[in-house]
Amino acid sequence: MPELPEVRTVVKFLNTLKGNHIRKIESYLPKMFSSELVDKVTNEKINEVTALGKYIIFHLDNYNLISHLRMEGK
C-alpha cells in the first residue's frame, strides 16, 4: 500500500495538469477502462487533483475520477 507522503507527492505532481483536457486513455490492461468511461471522460478538463486518504481524486468538469496507486509491499 502506498503511504500518505507518497500519495501527496503524486497529487502535487498531478496538479501540474490542472487546466489540461484528457485527450486519450491508454492501459496495458484491456479491461481496465470500459469504453463508456473512456467516452465520458475524453475531452473533460482537469480542474484539480486532491487526495482523500490514500485515494487520488481527479476533479473534472462533469465527473470525479477516483484512483488508488495499488502498490503492494511484496
BELWOKA-V571744 format. One line per field, one symbol per residue. ss: DSSP state (A for helix, B for strand, O for the rest). phi: phi as a letter, one per 30 degrees, with the letter a starting at -180 (. if undefined). A space follows every 50 residues. Layout:
BEGIN
ss->???
phi->???
END
This chain:
BEGIN
ss->OOOAAAAAAAAAAAAAAOOOBOOOOOOOOOOOOOAAAAAAAOOOBBBBBB BBOOBBBBBBOOOBBBBBOOOOOO
phi->.dcedddddddedddddejdcdcabbbdcecdbddddeddcdidddcabb bbicccccccecbbccbbdhdbdc
END
